[in-house]
Amino acid sequence: MGCHSMPHKIIMLDSTPPPPPLSFEETTPLSITAELNRVRDYFCKALNSIKNKGKADVISAFSLALGEASAASARLTLPSMVHEDQDVRRQSNQVKDELAVMFSKALSDREIFTI
């Protein structure tokens, strides 16, 4: 039975409710920095925990860590384009550059991907 002959059915992968709408009303340069530090800490711990695992475990764990950090990065960088406060936009833009470096280093880390 090929894919085309299978009955069409929507499969829900997760029953998690959607996240609340994004709001940047209380976003400040300090809150952006605090969230960046939290994301960095999480991502660094996640990467350190997956080094020296088997190939399948590394790919799976890295994908999960990257997904979580990427979702957080969207919350941190979107204010650079939409926030009314210039200082918040400036800080968010700076964070965008810092996250790009963090992701680039992770994606080129031979300790993670050498199995």
Secondary structure, DSSP 8 states (H G I E B T S, - for coil): --GGGS------S-----------TT--HHHHHHHHHHHHHHHHHHHHHHTT--HHHHHHHHHHHHHHHHHHHHHHHTHHHH-S-HHHHHHHHHHHHHHHHHHHHHHT-HHHH--
